Amino acid sequence: MGLADIENLLKETMGLNVASIGSPAVARAVQERLSACHLPDLGAYWNRIRASESELQQLVETVVVPETWFFRDRESFTVLARLVRDEWLSGPRQDPVRLLSLPCSTGEEPYSMAMALLDAGVPADRFHIDAVDISARVLSQAGRGMYGRNSFRGQDLAFRDRYFRAAADGYRLSEAVCQQVRFQQGNLFDGGFLPGVERFEVIFCRNVLIYFDRPTQDRAILVLKRLLTMTGVLVVAPSETALPSSHGFVSTNLPLAFAFRNANAAPGGRKPRAASRIKPPSAVRSAPHTPSAPHAARATSAPRTGAPPTPLPAGNPPDPTAGIGEATRLADQGHFVEAATCCEAYLRKHGPSATGFYLLGLVRDATGNPSDAIAYYRKALYLDPNHCDAQIHLAFLMEQQGDVAGAEVLRNRARRAGRHEKAVHD
C-alpha cells in the first residue's frame, strides 16, 4: 500500500480531490502522523488508519489547514442582513430564521454572520446559526471565541470594538454573539448528515467545493439543496460561482454577494420586493451587546466545472465601459468572457489596478487558464503587495504546480499582511 491508497481513502472520507492541493501536501500530513504514531513505513500506517477511525480522523485534522478571517468577502454579509430583514422577517413570521455555515472552520464565518445581523437590527431571538465542520480541532477553537490578530484583516475593524474585548492572548468575542451560534462536528458526505433538521433559509458554503472533483461537487450540491428551503439562498465563494447554475440555481443579482437561489422559487411565492440598503456591517454604529463539513486548505481557487452561466437578458448585452463592480457582477453570474471584457476595458481607461488584475486572475482561474491567472495575481500583488486574497489564490495555484515552498511564503505574507493592517488600525 502506498500514498495513492491513502489519497483515495481521504477522497472517500472527506471528498478531497488531492489534485486540488497536490500530493506533497498529503504526503507531509501522512509523514507527520506516521511519526506521531511511531510507525516504520506507509504500509504500517495504512493498516493503522484502516483499523482505527480515530487515527483516520487525526489524519483528516492534519490535512485540514484553516485560512479564514472575519468578514471575508464583506459584501456577502451585507447582503445576508438585507435578505434576512427584508424577506424573512418583514411579515408575520414567528419562528427564528435558520442559517448554516458549512464548513465553519475556526468560527470566523458564522460569528461574522451573527454580527452582521445584530448590526442590522435583527433581534437575537429572530435568528439562529448552525455551524458544522469535519474537524474537531477547529471546532474546539471556535467554541472558545478567542482570536488572534490574523483573524482581523481589512481596513475596517470597527466590529472588533463592538463585539470583542482585548485579552492577554488575543481578543475574546462577546457572549451576545457566541450564543447565536451552535457548533457541531459533521461530514457532508455521511449518509445521515444533519438528518431530520429543519431546512435553512441561508447556507454559507464557501471555499470548499473547489477541493472536490466534479462528481463529488454534484453530490455536495444535492445535499445543500436538501438542506435549503425552497426560497432559501446559497452563498458560495467568488471562484465557485459556476457550479450552482448547473443544479437549478440562479444568481440573486446582488453584486459581490455570490449568492444563488432556486430558479423556480420566489420568497413567499411572489416576486421578492426590492430590499432596502443596509450599511456594511462594520460601518454600522455601535449596537448594544454584552462585553466542518469536509474541507482541506482554506485558500481558494476556481473549479473547472464548465457549468453554464445564468443567461444574460435578451437585448441587454454587457456594457464594456462599465466599472469593476459590473465586471464582478458578470463574473458572479458565470459570464466570464463578458466579465473579462468589462474588466480589460476598465484597465485600458483607468490604468493598472490591483482590483482589476485580481478579478482578471479569478476569471482566468475559473475558465481553466492557471498560467494567465498566476500572471494576473502577480500583477495585482505588484501594485498591492498586501492583497491577501491575491496572495492566497496565487499560493494555491503555485502549490498545484509543485512550488510548495513558494506557496508557503505567500501564505506567510498573507498572515503578516493581516497583522500589519490590524496594527495600522489599532
C-alpha positions in Angstrom: 0.0 0.0 0.0 1.2 3.5 -0.8 0.4 7.2 -0.8 -2.2 6.8 -3.6 -4.3 4.4 -1.4 -4.3 6.9 1.4 -5.3 9.7 -1.0 -8.2 7.6 -2.3 -9.3 6.9 1.3 -9.3 10.7 2.0 -11.5 11.2 -1.0 -13.9 8.5 0.2 -13.9 10.0 3.7 -14.0 13.8 3.1 -14.5 14.2 -0.6 -11.0 15.6 -1.1 -9.7 15.7 -4.6 -6.0 15.5 -3.9 -5.2 17.2 -7.2 -6.7 20.4 -5.7 -4.0 20.7 -3.1 -1.2 18.5 -4.5 0.1 15.1 -3.4 3.0 16.8 -1.5 0.6 18.4 1.0 -1.0 15.0 1.7 2.5 13.4 1.9 3.5 15.9 4.6 0.4 15.2 6.6 0.9 11.5 6.4 4.5 11.8 7.4 3.6 13.9 10.4 1.0 11.3 11.6 3.4 8.4 10.8 6.0 9.9 13.1 3.4 10.7 15.8 2.3 7.1 15.8 6.0 5.8 15.8 5.3 3.6 12.8 8.1 2.4 10.4 6.5 2.9 7.0 3.4 3.7 4.9 2.3 0.1 4.9 2.1 0.1 8.7 0.3 3.4 8.7 -2.2 2.2 6.2 -3.1 -0.7 8.5 -3.4 1.7 11.4 -5.9 4.1 9.7 -7.9 1.2 8.2 -8.3 -0.3 11.7 -8.7 3.0 13.7 -11.4 5.6 13.0 -9.7 7.9 15.5 -6.4 7.8 13.6 -8.2 8.4 10.3 -9.8 11.4 11.9 -6.3 12.6 13.1 -5.1 12.4 9.6 -8.1 14.5 8.4 -7.3 17.0 11.1 -3.7 17.2 9.9 -4.8 17.7 6.3 -7.2 20.5 7.2 -5.5 23.9 7.3 -7.7 26.7 8.4 -7.2 30.0 6.5 -10.1 32.4 7.2 -10.8 35.7 8.9 -13.8 37.8 10.0 -16.0 39.4 7.3 -14.1 37.7 4.4 -15.8 38.9 1.2 -17.6 41.5 3.2 -20.5 42.2 0.8 -21.8 38.7 1.3 -22.6 39.6 4.9 -24.2 42.9 3.9 -26.5 41.0 1.6 -27.2 38.4 4.2 -28.5 41.1 6.5 -30.7 42.6 3.7 -32.3 39.3 2.9 -33.0 38.2 6.4 -34.5 41.5 7.4 -36.4 42.3 4.3 -37.6 38.9 3.1 -38.0 36.5 6.0 -38.6 38.9 8.9 -40.8 41.5 7.1 -44.1 39.6 7.6 -45.9 37.8 10.5 -43.3 35.0 10.8 -42.7 34.0 14.4 -40.1 31.3 14.3 -36.4 32.3 14.0 -34.6 32.4 10.7 -32.2 29.4 10.4 -28.8 29.8 8.9 -25.9 27.4 8.3 -22.2 27.8 7.9 -20.5 24.8 6.3 -17.6 24.3 6.8 -17.3 26.8 9.6 -13.6 26.2 10.3 -12.5 28.2 13.4 -15.7 30.2 13.6 -14.9 33.5 11.9 -17.6 33.0 9.3 -20.6 32.1 11.5 -19.7 34.7 14.0 -19.5 37.3 11.2 -23.0 36.3 10.1 -24.2 36.8 13.6 -22.5 40.2 14.0 -23.9 41.4 10.6 -27.4 40.5 11.6 -27.1 42.1 15.0 -25.6 45.3 13.5 -28.6 45.4 11.0 -31.0 45.5 13.9 -32.2 41.9 13.7 -33.2 40.8 17.3 -31.2 38.0 18.7 -34.2 35.8 19.2 -35.2 36.1 15.5 -32.3 34.1 14.1 -30.1 31.1 14.9 -26.9 29.9 13.2 -25.7 26.3 12.9 -22.0 25.8 12.2 -20.6 22.5 11.1 -17.1 21.3 10.3 -15.4 17.9 10.0 -12.5 19.0 12.2 -12.9 18.6 16.0 -9.8 20.7 16.4 -11.1 23.8 14.7 -14.5 23.4 16.4 -12.8 23.4 19.7 -11.0 26.7 18.8 -14.3 28.2 17.5 -16.1 27.3 20.7 -13.6 29.3 22.8 -14.3 32.5 21.0 -10.7 33.7 21.4 -8.9 35.1 18.3 -5.5 36.4 17.4 -4.6 39.2 15.1 -4.6 37.2 12.0 -8.4 36.8 12.2 -8.8 40.6 11.8 -7.9 41.8 8.3 -9.0 44.6 6.1 -9.3 48.3 6.7 -12.5 48.5 8.7 -12.2 46.8 12.1 -14.9 48.7 14.0 -16.8 45.5 14.6 -13.9 44.4 16.9 -14.5 47.4 19.1 -18.2 46.5 19.4 -18.1 42.8 19.9 -14.6 41.9 21.3 -12.6 42.8 24.4 -8.8 42.7 24.5 -7.3 39.9 26.5 -3.7 38.8 27.2 -3.7 36.2 24.4 -5.9 38.0 21.8 -9.5 39.2 21.6 -12.4 37.5 23.3 -15.8 37.5 21.5 -18.8 38.7 23.4 -21.3 36.2 24.8 -24.0 38.1 22.9 -22.5 36.8 19.6 -21.3 33.4 20.8 -24.8 32.4 22.0 -26.2 32.9 18.5 -24.1 30.0 17.0 -24.3 26.3 17.7 -21.2 24.3 16.6 -21.2 20.6 15.8 -19.0 18.1 14.1 -20.2 16.6 10.9 -19.2 15.2 7.5 -21.1 16.5 4.5 -20.8 13.1 2.8 -22.1 10.9 5.7 -25.4 9.3 4.8 -27.0 10.7 7.9 -25.6 14.2 7.7 -28.0 16.5 9.6 -30.9 14.2 9.4 -34.4 15.5 10.2 -33.3 19.1 10.7 -35.5 21.9 9.7 -34.4 23.5 6.4 -32.2 26.6 6.3 -33.1 29.9 4.8 -29.4 30.7 4.2 -26.5 28.4 3.7 -22.9 29.8 3.5 -20.8 27.1 1.8 -17.7 28.8 0.7 -14.1 27.8 -0.3 -14.8 24.0 -0.1 -16.4 23.0 -3.4 -13.2 23.7 -5.2 -11.5 20.9 -3.3 -13.8 18.3 -4.9 -13.9 16.7 -8.3 -17.0 17.2 -10.4 -18.9 14.1 -9.3 -18.2 15.0 -5.7 -19.2 18.6 -6.2 -22.5 17.3 -7.6 -23.1 15.2 -4.5 -22.4 18.2 -2.3 -24.8 20.4 -4.1 -27.6 17.8 -3.8 -27.0 17.7 -0.1 -27.1 21.5 0.1 -30.4 21.6 -1.9 -31.9 19.1 0.5 -31.0 21.4 3.5 -32.1 24.6 1.8 -35.7 25.9 1.9 -37.4 26.4 -1.5 -36.9 30.2 -1.3 -33.5 29.9 0.5 -30.2 31.4 -0.6 -26.9 29.6 -1.1 -23.8 31.7 -0.8 -20.5 30.4 -2.3 -17.0 31.8 -2.8 -16.2 34.0 -5.8 -14.3 31.2 -7.5 -17.2 28.7 -7.1 -20.0 30.6 -8.8 -20.1 28.5 -12.0 -21.3 25.3 -10.2 -24.7 26.2 -8.7 -26.0 27.2 -12.2 -25.8 23.6 -13.3 -28.1 22.5 -10.5 -31.2 24.6 -10.9 -29.9 27.7 -9.1 -29.8 31.3 -10.5 -27.9 34.3 -9.3 -29.7 36.7 -6.9 -28.2 39.5 -9.0 -26.9 41.1 -5.8 -23.4 42.4 -6.7 -20.4 40.9 -4.9 -22.7 38.6 -2.9 -22.0 35.4 -4.9 -25.5 34.2 -3.8 -27.9 31.9 -5.6 -31.4 30.6 -5.1 -33.7 28.0 -6.7 -34.6 29.1 -10.2 -38.3 28.3 -9.7 -38.6 30.0 -6.3 -39.6 33.4 -5.1 -39.9 34.4 -1.5 -43.5 33.6 -0.3 -44.5 32.5 -3.7 -44.2 36.0 -5.1 -41.5 38.2 -6.7 -39.2 39.5 -4.0 -39.6 43.2 -3.3 -36.6 45.4 -3.5 -34.7 45.3 -0.3 -33.6 48.4 1.4 -30.0 49.3 1.6 -28.1 48.4 4.7 -24.7 49.8 5.5 -21.8 47.3 5.5 -21.8 45.5 8.9 -18.6 47.1 10.2 -19.8 50.6 9.3 -23.0 50.5 11.5 -22.8 52.5 14.7 -22.3 50.7 17.9 -25.0 48.2 18.8 -26.0 47.2 22.3 -24.2 44.0 23.3 -22.8 42.1 26.2 -18.9 42.8 26.8 -16.8 21.4 9.5 -18.3 19.7 6.9 -15.3 18.4 4.9 -12.7 20.9 3.8 -9.0 20.9 3.1 -6.9 24.1 3.0 -8.8 27.3 3.3 -7.1 29.1 0.4 -9.3 29.4 -2.6 -9.1 28.8 -6.4 -11.6 28.1 -9.1 -13.4 24.9 -10.1 -13.1 23.7 -13.6 -16.7 22.8 -13.8 -17.8 24.0 -17.3 -21.2 24.8 -15.8 -23.5 27.0 -17.9 -23.8 30.6 -16.7 -27.1 32.4 -15.9 -28.4 33.7 -19.2 -28.0 37.3 -19.9 -31.3 39.2 -20.5 -32.1 39.4 -24.2 -31.2 42.7 -25.8 -29.2 43.7 -22.8 -25.5 42.9 -23.5 -22.8 43.8 -21.0 -21.5 47.4 -21.2 -17.8 47.2 -21.9 -17.3 50.7 -20.5 -18.7 49.8 -17.1 -16.6 49.6 -14.0 -15.2 46.9 -11.8 -18.5 46.4 -10.0 -20.2 45.4 -13.2 -17.3 43.1 -14.1 -17.6 41.5 -10.7 -21.4 41.1 -11.2 -20.9 39.3 -14.5 -18.3 37.0 -13.0 -20.6 36.3 -10.1 -23.2 35.1 -12.7 -20.7 32.9 -14.6 -20.4 35.3 -17.6 -16.6 35.1 -17.5 -15.9 36.3 -21.1 -18.1 39.3 -20.6 -16.6 40.0 -17.2 -13.1 39.8 -18.7 -14.1 42.2 -21.5 -15.5 44.7 -19.0 -12.5 44.5 -16.7 -10.0 44.9 -19.5 -11.9 47.9 -20.8 -11.7 49.4 -17.3 -8.0 48.9 -17.1 -7.4 50.5 -20.5 -9.4 53.5 -19.4 -8.1 53.9 -15.8 -4.7 52.3 -15.9 -3.3 49.5 -13.8 -5.4 48.4 -10.8 -4.8 45.7 -8.2 -8.5 45.1 -8.0 -8.8 44.8 -11.8 -5.9 42.4 -12.1 -7.1 40.3 -9.2 -10.6 40.0 -10.8 -9.0 39.0 -14.2 -7.0 36.4 -12.2 -10.2 35.0 -10.8 -11.8 34.9 -14.3 -8.8 33.1 -15.9 -8.7 30.7 -12.9 -12.4 29.9 -13.3 -12.1 29.2 -17.0 -9.2 26.8 -16.6 -6.2 29.0 -17.5 -4.0 28.8 -14.5 -0.9 30.3 -16.2 -2.7 33.5 -17.0 -4.3 33.5 -13.6 -0.9 33.4 -12.0 0.3 36.3 -14.1 -2.7 38.5 -13.2 -2.4 37.6 -9.5 1.3 38.6 -9.6 0.4 41.9 -11.3 -2.2 42.6 -8.5 0.5 41.9 -5.9 3.0 44.1 -7.7 0.6 47.0 -7.2 -0.7 45.9 -3.8 1.8 43.6 -2.0 -0.6 43.1 0.9 -3.6 42.0 -1.2 -4.5 38.9 1.0 -6.9 37.3 -1.4 -4.5 37.5 -4.4 -1.7 36.0 -2.2 -3.9 33.1 -1.1 -5.2 32.4 -4.7 -1.7 32.5 -6.1 -0.4 30.3 -3.3 -3.0 27.7 -4.2 -2.0 27.6 -7.8 1.7 27.6 -7.1 1.2 24.6 -4.8 -0.8 22.8 -7.5 2.2 23.3 -9.8 4.6 21.8 -7.3 6.0 25.0 -5.8 5.2 24.1 -2.2 7.9 26.4 -0.7 6.8 29.4 -2.7 3.2 28.8 -1.8 4.1 28.7 1.9 6.0 32.0 1.6 2.9 33.6 0.1 0.6 32.3 2.9 3.0 33.7 5.5 2.9 37.0 3.7 -0.9 37.0 3.8 -0.8 36.3 7.6 1.7 39.2 8.1 -0.4 41.5 5.9 -3.4 40.8 8.2 -1.3 41.6 11.3 0.0 44.7 9.7 -3.4 46.0 8.8 -4.5 45.3 12.4 -1.6 47.3 13.8 -2.3 50.3 11.5 -5.9 50.5 12.7 -5.4 49.9 16.4 
